[in-house]
Amino acid sequence: MIARKEYMSGAATHAEYYGQFVTERTRQAIAAAIGVDRIRDSTDPHFNDIPLHLWDRLAASLPAVSIASVGDDWSTPAGLVCIAKEAARQIKEGHKL
């Protein structure tokens, strides 16, 4: 597991850190809620062309995510949105659903 302090020090990327919390179930939940076409059609690298309220609502319903398992972080709404957007990035890159 990549610790948050490693991510914050630049030893790991945003995708590497938040990607460790993305599972197939997470990608499926994101695909069902946002839509694969909408994700693939997004032109913003951070999916900011998909309204934030959708990400916020979706993050609250993500499959159980154990950010605390890395020992130095905790679950926050912002962190859950980062996980959701990382799952969307993986979908856009063609990861299996």
N, C-alpha and C positions, 0 to 999 in steps of 0.2 A: 504494500500500500504506500502511496505517496502521501506524506504528511503535509498539512497546510503550510507549515513553516518552509518546506522545500518549495512549494508553489510560490509563496510570497517572496522568497529569496531569488526567484528566477531559475531555480534548478529544474523546474517542471513547467510545462505550458498549461494554459487554461484548459485546453482540450485534454491533456494528459490527466490533470488533477480531477476535473469534473467527470471525465470519461470513465474513470474507475468506478463510478457509482451508477453508470448506465447499464441496464440489462436488456435482454430481449423484451421482457415485459414492459420496461420503460419505453422502449422504441414503439412497441405496439400501442401503448396508451397514448403516446404523442401522436402517432399516425392516425389513430381513431378520433382524437379530439381536434386536431388541427387540420388533418387531411394531407395525404402524401402529395397530391398535386399542388396544394398551397405551399407546402414546404419546398418542393422542387422548383416552383415558380418564383420563390422569393429571390429578390435581387440584392438584398442587404446581407452582408456577410454575418451579421449578428441577429438576423431575422427581425430587425426592428420595423420592417414593413408589415409585420403581423402584430396587431394591437396588443399592448402590454397586458390589458385586462384579461385577454385569453390565456396568456402565459401564467399570470397570477392565479387565475381560477384553476388552471390545469395543474400547476405545481402543488396545490393543496390536495389534489386527488391522485398524485403519483403513487405507484406501488411503493411499499415500505422501502425507505432508503436509510441506510445506516452510515451517515457521515461520521457519527461519533466513533465508529469502529476504527478510524485512523488515530484516535486518541487525542488529537489536539484541535478538533473542530466541533461544531455543533450545527444542527439543522436550523436554517433561517428561510423565510420566504424568498429572499434574494438568491440564496444558494440553491434552492429548489428550482428556481427559474433558470439558473445557470445549468443545472443538470438537464432540465427539459430542453433547453436550447442546444446543449451538446448532443442530446439524443436526436434532435432534429437535424443537426449537422451530419451525424452519422447516417441518418436516413437519406439525406441529400447526396451523400457520397456513395450510396448504394449498399449499405449494410443490410443484411437479411432481416426481414420482419418476422 
